[in-house]
Amino acid sequence: MAAKKSSERKSGGRKYGQAASKSVKSAMHRKKSGTLRSGKGGKGGKVKSREQAIAIGLSEARKKGVKVPRKKAA
């Protein structure tokens, strides 16, 4: 029996798709270069926090239909 990779979960493999991490990585690069903006169509202000950049990256991934868990209800 082959051993499971540490990145895989017991039921169903990865929690986030690989394309989701690419999207977050892209958002982090845009944050670093100062071109990542918040709000609909980038009309908001410049993104300053790391958490906000990650949230924007995951949101973009969801719009593309990538495997990302649902947002928690507020």
Secondary structure, DSSP 8 states (H G I E B T S, - for coil): -----TTSBTTTB-SS-HHHHHHHHHHHHHHHHT--B-SGGG-S-B---HHHHHHHHHHHHHHHT-S-------
